[in-house]
Amino acid sequence: MRLGVFSQRAVNSLKQQKVIWLHTVSVGEAQACRILVEDLKRTYPDFRLVISTVTETGNKIAQTLIGPQDLVIYSPLDISFIVRRVINKISARLFIIAETEIWPNLIVELKKRGTPVLLVSGRISPGSFRAYKVIRPFLKEVFQNFSLFCMQTKDDAQKIITLGASEDKVKVTGNMKFDSQPALAERSGPGRPDLGLSDEEKLFIAGSTHRGEEKIILQVYRELIRDYPKLRLLIAPRHIKRVAEIEKLISGFGFKSRRISELNSDDIRYTIYDILILDTIGQLNSLYSYADIVFIGGSLIRHGGQNPIEPAVFSKPILFGPYMSNFSSIAKVFLDRSVAIMIKDSRELKKACVRLLDEPEAGRQLGEKAQELVRENRGATLRNMQLLGQLLES
């Protein structure tokens, strides 16, 4: 489908329809747009929604957002004749890009067609900014085809202006991830039976981990359970294709593991395990509601971190490493407000966990302050909706 080839059924379903096209890259962007999608469907019920993604996991999440009249596709390859083919079939009234994905040919062809192009929750990481500055003259030409840039922070706004965006087209509307409200996972009875945990047990979730981090986590966990035998660990790798690799690593540490997908109402109470592994897509947010301590993966290695807002929604004490460049503005806010703890290595990770296990009240207060921070920063989706409404009506 990235070649712009659709089924005849899909082509027919788009004919004579008013369409809003939303582009999200992967899981994080798709999840961040959940509230935006709900607002679009409620505010513009006579429009069809087309969501394009690049990754398979993002595509699966997008499928959960749409209604029967909507369509999820893979983003077309950014080659002129291919994007023209797709644009002709979709005929969108508005094209929305989540965060900052620049597809030059697609954007230029949309402009030629007269379709407004809107960037929402725009952000530019330090690494991307350095790379983009090299091609600033090219980007400036591409940016002329945008109708509006809705950026997360003043810093992001200044960066995109420096790269060539017209200042009068740049607005600071905030980060839609603060508007995310994952539903609390249902509990079937007392305790936490869906994970096989008793009320006395505590859960340490290492979320969205990357290769190299699981070994550190397991080393720390092995030391912690000597003094805290009721502590359980849930590892949620960023890429579930690594589950078998992580199982082998866990076994090498002498622990027993179980995949979340293997737990069901018939066998949970008879399951013996030390460590759970999340091997499904889209469940991590709700599982954060069961955590007593959360570590944000991708931050102890030079990956750039992941989103700390998700566990903050559930008032959880949050730990992350020094490498949070992909979420630098959010991490800075969390640290400035003392609602998260930065750890530099395994020693500091263990020290932070010990403190939170010994002083549960301190962890509770940390989590409550994190949730309060999220509440204070909500509203980006509403501001984006107001601006995109002006584009649709113009």
N, C-alpha and C positions, 0 to 999 in steps of 0.2 A: 504493500500500500504506500510505501514511501516514494514509489515511482508515480504516484498520482492515479493509480488504477483502482477504481471502486467497483463494487458489485452493482449490477443494474438496479437492484432493489434500493441500495443506498443512493444512487444517482436519482432515481425516481422520487425518493422521499424528500429530496432537497429542492425539487422543482417548484417554482412559484411560492417559495417560502421566504419569510423574513428570518435572517440568520445572524446570530452573534457568534463569532469564532473566538474561542479562548485557547491560548497556547500555554501549556505547562510542560516542563521538561521531564521531571521525574516525580517520585513519591512525595518529596517535601513540598514542591510547588503545588502539586495537585491537592494535597491535604490542606495547604494554606488557603486554597481557593474555595474550600467547601462552603463557607458562609457566603462568599461572593456569588457562587453558583445558585445557592438557595435564594438569595436576594434577586438575582437576575430572573429566575423562573417566576418568582412571586410578582415582581414589578412589571415584567414584560411577558405575560403569559401567551401572547400571540406570536412570540419569537421562538424559533428553534435554536437550540444550543449545539454547537459543534466544538468538541474539545480535542485538541491534538496534543500528543505526547511524543517524546523521543524514545524513552525506555519502556520495556515490557512491564516492569513493576509499576511505573507511572500510569501506563495504560490500564492496568487492572484496577488501580485506585480510582481513576477517572470513570470507569464503568459503574462504580458505586455511586457516583454523583448525579448521573443523568436520569432523565425520565424516558419512557418508551418512545417519545417523539423526538428524542435527541440522538446525537451520533458521536461516537469516539473514534478517532482515526490516529494513525501515526503521522507525524509531521512530514511533509514531503521533503525530499532532498532539495537543497537550496540551489537548484539549477533552473535557469530562466524558463525553459520550455515546460519543465515539470510543474513549477509553481503556477505558471499561467494556466495549465490544464486544471489544477486543483481549484484555483481562484474562480475559474469559469464555472465549475460545478457547484461551488459553495455559494458564490455571490453574496458574501457577508456584508451586512450594513455597518459592522464594527468589528475590528480585530484587536483583541486584548492580549498582551504579552505579560505573563507573570514573572516577576523579578527581572533579570536583565539578560535576555537571550537575543542576540543580534543576528538576524538572518537577512543579509543585505538584499538578495534578489527577491525574496518573498515580500519584504517591506516596500521595495521600490515598485514592484508590480501591483501591490495593493494600492499604493498611492496613485498610480496611473489609472487604476480602476475607479478611483474616487472614494475608496474605503478608508475611513479614519483609523489611524493606528495609535493605540493607547498602551503605554507601559504602566503597570501597577506594581506596587511594592518593590519598586526599583532599588537595586543595591549594587554597589561596585566594590568588591573586595580589594585590599591593597595589592594583591598579586595581579588581579585583572586590570586595575588602574595602571600599573606599570606596563603591562603588555599593551593595553589600549593606546597609551600615549605614543607608542611607536607608530601606530597607524592613525593618528589623530586626523590628518587631512581626509583620509578615506571615510572615517567615522562621521566627520562633520557633514559630509555629503549625504550619508545615509540618514543621519539624524534630522535632516531637513524634511524627510518624508513622514516624520512622526507628528501627530496632532497634539499630543500631550505626554509629559513625563511625570508620573506620580511617584516620588521617591520616598524611601523609608525615613531618612534623616537629613538634616541640613548638610552634613558632610557628604552624603551620597549626592545631594542636589548640586553642591559645589563641584564635585568630581565630574558629573555628567556635563555641566556647563563648561568646565575646563576642557573637556573632550570635544566640545563643539555644539552642544545642544543650545538652542535659543533660550535665553533666560526667561523670556515671557511665556515659554511653554512648560517651564519646570515648576512643579508644586511639591511641597512636602506634606504628605498625607499620612505617613506612619507605616507601620508594618502589620499587614493583615494577619500574621501569625499570632499576634496578641489577641485577635478576635476568635481564635480557634477555641472551641469548647467541646472536647471529646466527651462523649457520654460515659458516665460511670458504668463500669462493667457490673452486671447483675450478680448478686451473691445468692446462691441457692441454699439458704439455711445459714446456721451459725458458722462462725469462723470463715475460712477461705477454702471451701472444698474444691472449687474449680482448679486450684493449683495444688491441692492435696496438702495444704499447710494447716497446722493447728493454731489456736489463738496465741500460744506461747512462742511460736516461731516468728522470727523477723526475716524480712526479704530484702536482699541487696540486689538491685537491678543494674546491670551494666548494659546501657542501651546504645544501639548503633555502633558496635565496636568494629575495629579494623584489625587486620593482621598485625601482630606484635603487641597489641593491647591485651588480648585474652591471656597470654602468658603472665603478664604483670598482674592482672586481676586474680588469676588462679594462685599465684605465689602469695599474694596478700590474703586471699581467702583461706588458704591452708594455714597461715599463721593465726588468722582471726578465730577460726573454729576451735582452736585449742582452749581459748578462754570463753568463747561464745558458741557452744555446741548447738544452740537453737537457731543459729543464723543459716539461712539458705540463700543460694545464689541463682539468679536468672541471667543468662547471657543472651543478648539479642544482637546477633551480628548484623551489620549494615547490609550485607549481601548473603541471602540465605543459601546460596550455592556453596558457601563455606561451612555449612553445618557439619558435614562428615569430617572435615578437617578439624573442627573444634571438638567434636566427639573424641577423636583420637588423642587430641591434646589433653582433654579432661581425663581420659583413661590413663594417660601417662603420669598424671599427678596422683593417681590412685583413687579417683572419685568415680561415682556412678552418676550417669546423666540420663535424662529423659527428654524427649522432644515434646513440646507443647501439643502438637497435633496428635500425639499418642494418648493424651489424657482424655478420658471420657467418664461419664457417670458410672459406668460399670466397673472400671478397674482402678480409679483413683485411690480408693481407700486401701488397696492392696499393693500400691506402687511404692517401691523403696528407691529413693534417689537422693543424691546430695545437691545436684545442679540441674536446673531446667535450661533447655535451649529453645528459644523462639524460632520456629522454622516456618512461620506463616507471615503473610504480608498484611499490613494494616491493623494489627492487633496491639502493637507496642503502646500506643497512646492509652488505651483502656487499661492495659496491664500496669501502667504507672500508678494507677489508683491503689494498687495493693502494696506498693513499695514502702519500705522504711528508710532506705537510702538509695539515691540514684546517682550513678556515674554517667556522664555524657561522653560517649565514644568519639573517636576521631580526634581527640584532643591531647592524648599522651604521645602521639606520633605526629609528624608534620603533614597532617591531612587537612586540618582546618576546622575540625569540630562538627557538632550537630546542634540542633535547636534545643536550647534549655527551657523554652517556654512550655513545651508539652508537659513535663512533670510539674512545673510551677503551677499549672492550672489546678493540680490536685494537692497543692500545699505540701510538696515533698522537699526535703533537704537535698540540695543539688551540689554535686562535685564535678569539676571538669579540670582538664589539664591546661597547659600554657598555650597550646596551639589551637586557638579559636578564631582564626583569621576569617573564615567564611561567615562567622556570626559575631564579628568583632564589636559592632555597635551594641548588639544585645548583651554580649558578655560584659562589656564595659558598664552598661547600665546595672546589670546584676551585681557586679563587684562594687561599683560606686555606692550602691544602696545596701551592700553587705547582705545580700539575699542568696548568695552562692559562695562556695569555697573553691579557690583555685589550688590545685595540688601539682607539684612539679615532677614527682617520681613515686615509686612504690612505697618508700618510707613515709612520705607525706600522706599518701592515700590511706595507709594503715592508720596513721595517727588521727586523721580526720574521722575515719570509720569508728575507731575506738571512742573518740569523744562523743559521737552521735549515739553510739550504743550505750555508753555509760550515762549520758545526759539526754534522755529522750525529750525532756522539756525544751532543751536548746534546739533539738532537731525540729520539734513542733513549731517553735517560734520562727525558725529560719524558713520553714515551709510556708507559714502563714504570711510572712513578709513577702515571699516570692509571689504568692497568689495575689496579694494586694498590689504589687507592682504590675502584674498582668492586667488587673482591673483598671488601674490608672491609665494604662496605655492603649486601651481599646478604642475603637472608633474609626480605624483606617478604612475598613470596608465601606462604612457609611459615607465617608468623605469621597472615596473612589466612585461609589455609586452615583453620587451627586454630580461629579464631573463627567462621568461617562454618559449620564443622562443628557447633559448639555450637548455632547457630541452627537448622540442619536437624534436629538431634536433639531440640530442645526442644518 
